């Protein structure tokens, strides 16, 4: 009987934020996130928190009815600044 309860509980387990992020990536976001990561690195921002943290829309995403993770629209990415020599 306890095995059935354990199986039922395991089936009801809420996915972790990492698992939810991986699902989001697998749902067609992986290439877009790689492009954004490359953009950030090109801007000299290589030492960043994990992308999962950067792309999280907010702590109250459920209450707001928002998606948990979101990329900024590409037109909003600032253009690279000219570097002084």
Protein Blocks (a to p, Z undefined) as FASTA:
>chain_A
ZZmmmmmmmmmpccdfklmmmmmmmnopmmmmmmmmmmmmmnopabccdfklmmpgbjkl
mmnopafbdcddfklpccdddddZZ
